[in-house]
Amino acid sequence: MKIAIIGSGNVGGALAQRWVAAGHTVLVGARFPLSEKNIKLATIIGEDRFTSVQSAVQQCDVILIATAPPAVFDVISQGGDFTGKVVIDATNSVRMAPDPYPTVFHAFAAKTPAAVVKCFNSTGFENMLNPVYRGEKIDMFMAGDHTQAKAVARTLATDAGFGDCTDFGGSDKVVLLEQFALAWINLAIMQGMGRDIAFRLVRR
Ligand SMILES: NC(=O)c1ccc[n+]([C@@H]2O[C@H](COP(=O)([O-])OP(=O)(O)OC[C@H]3O[C@@H](n4cnc5c(N)ncnc54)[C@H](OP(=O)(O)O)[C@@H]3O)[C@@H](O)[C@H]2O)c1
């Protein structure tokens, strides 16, 4: 797949590494391609992968949003035409919703024709870099109404090394999936368990 990563921080940087390793074509759409952080990432994934937000979006079929939520409006205006694109929203709006929308997912769904799916928001970036615990793959989770976008998210989750991508349900479950991320944040940070914890669905 041709994947544009918008937001090359913890989450975008981790998934860029995983998807490059899996053989995908990854472009990073960055405001400042020559920032110290981006130069460090470029040494791992290749400096020819960095471009503007618009150029990344227009050259790719799949767009990962991994910015702080309020940046969604810049990304939508700079990205150009989102027709035919799958947008994967990895953000959590818990403390900074993109007003007037409750989440980045809702902003994209309202303001663009993209097929939007929520995914890669529910665990720490360290688990995206290494989703294997004691030889067992942990799970990723997704929500949204577009079957095709969910199929893309599932493929990219397993390509990143997750065991499966459990379907939380339609767009009515997007806020619940953000709250699920808060449950991980609560255990990892507020309850002091540390960031080396993860969720996995088990069946009898
Ligand atoms: N950290 C985690 O473990 C984790 C896990 C799951 C989900 N999330 C969610 O994922 C999102 C990103 O988290 P993060 O930890 O990766 O954040 P981060 O390390 O701060 O990275 C955010 C990235 O967004 C970029 N950005 C900000 N405004 C932008 C704009 N207007 N246009 C283009 N790029 C812009 C920043 O670029 P500059 O360097 O130019 O500022 C930076 O590369 C958040 O919503 C967070 O809640 C985080």
The ligand as a Tripos MOL2 file, in Angstrom:
@<TRIPOS>MOLECULE
LIG
   48    52     1     0     0
SMALL
NO_CHARGES

@<TRIPOS>ATOM
      1 N1          1.9490    8.4950   22.4390 N.am      1 LIG1
      2 C1          1.2340    7.3650   22.4080 C.2       1 LIG1
      3 O1          1.6550    6.3240   22.9440 O.2       1 LIG1
      4 C2         -0.0920    7.3470   21.6880 C.ar      1 LIG1
      5 C3         -0.7340    6.1150   21.4950 C.ar      1 LIG1
      6 C4         -1.9360    6.0780   20.7940 C.ar      1 LIG1
      7 C5         -2.4950    7.2510   20.3100 C.ar      1 LIG1
      8 N2         -1.8560    8.4530   20.5330 N.ar      1 LIG1
      9 C6         -2.4640    9.6550   19.9670 C.3       1 LIG1
     10 O2         -1.8040    9.8900   18.7420 O.3       1 LIG1
     11 C7         -1.6630   11.3000   18.5200 C.3       1 LIG1
     12 C8         -0.1870   11.6300   18.3450 C.3       1 LIG1
     13 O3          0.4960   11.2690   19.5420 O.3       1 LIG1
     14 P1          2.0920   11.2560   19.5870 P.3       1 LIG1
     15 O4          2.4580   10.8040   20.9390 O.co2     1 LIG1
     16 O5          2.6180   10.5510   18.3890 O.co2     1 LIG1
     17 O6          2.3630   12.8250   19.4610 O.3       1 LIG1
     18 P2          3.7510   13.5880   19.1160 P.3       1 LIG1
     19 O7          4.8990   12.6790   19.3900 O.co2     1 LIG1
     20 O8          3.6740   14.9010   19.7940 O.co2     1 LIG1
     21 O9          3.6840   13.7940   17.5280 O.3       1 LIG1
     22 C9          2.7000   14.6250   16.9520 C.3       1 LIG1
     23 C10         3.1170   14.9300   15.5460 C.3       1 LIG1
     24 O10         2.1040   15.7400   14.9320 O.3       1 LIG1
     25 C11         2.7650   16.7270   14.1650 C.3       1 LIG1
     26 N3          1.8780   17.8710   13.9280 N.ar      1 LIG1
     27 C12         1.3460   18.6890   14.8670 C.ar      1 LIG1
     28 N4          0.5880   19.6270   14.2610 N.ar      1 LIG1
     29 C13         0.6540   19.3780   12.9190 C.ar      1 LIG1
     30 C14         0.1010   20.0000   11.7740 C.ar      1 LIG1
     31 N5         -0.6910   21.0750   11.8990 N.pl3     1 LIG1
     32 N6          0.3670   19.4670   10.5530 N.ar      1 LIG1
     33 C15         1.1680   18.3870   10.4270 C.ar      1 LIG1
     34 N7          1.7320   17.7520   11.4780 N.ar      1 LIG1
     35 C16         1.4770   18.2520   12.7210 C.ar      1 LIG1
     36 C17         3.9740   17.0840   14.9910 C.3       1 LIG1
     37 O11         4.9010   17.7220   14.1540 O.3       1 LIG1
     38 P3          5.9200   18.8510   14.7050 P.3       1 LIG1
     39 O12         7.1290   18.0720   15.1180 O.co2     1 LIG1
     40 O13         6.1090   19.7000   13.5010 O.co2     1 LIG1
     41 O14         5.2560   19.5570   15.8390 O.co2     1 LIG1
     42 C18         4.4110   15.7110   15.4380 C.3       1 LIG1
     43 O15         5.2220   15.0940   14.4550 O.3       1 LIG1
     44 C19        -2.3120   11.9920   19.7260 C.3       1 LIG1
     45 O16        -3.6420   12.3220   19.4000 O.3       1 LIG1
     46 C20        -2.3020   10.9090   20.8010 C.3       1 LIG1
     47 O17        -3.3600   11.0430   21.7120 O.3       1 LIG1
     48 C21        -0.6610    8.5120   21.1990 C.ar      1 LIG1
@<TRIPOS>BOND
     1     1     2 1
     2     2     3 2
     3     2     4 1
     4     4     5 ar
     5     4    48 ar
     6     5     6 ar
     7     6     7 ar
     8     7     8 ar
     9     8     9 1
    10     8    48 ar
    11     9    10 1
    12     9    46 1
    13    10    11 1
    14    11    12 1
    15    11    44 1
    16    12    13 1
    17    13    14 1
    18    14    15 2
    19    14    16 1
    20    14    17 1
    21    17    18 1
    22    18    19 2
    23    18    20 1
    24    18    21 1
    25    21    22 1
    26    22    23 1
    27    23    24 1
    28    23    42 1
    29    24    25 1
    30    25    26 1
    31    25    36 1
    32    26    27 ar
    33    26    35 ar
    34    27    28 ar
    35    28    29 ar
    36    29    30 ar
    37    29    35 ar
    38    30    31 1
    39    30    32 ar
    40    32    33 ar
    41    33    34 ar
    42    34    35 ar
    43    36    37 1
    44    36    42 1
    45    37    38 1
    46    38    39 2
    47    38    40 1
    48    38    41 1
    49    42    43 1
    50    44    45 1
    51    44    46 1
    52    46    47 1
@<TRIPOS>SUBSTRUCTURE
     1 LIG1         1 GROUP 0 **** ****
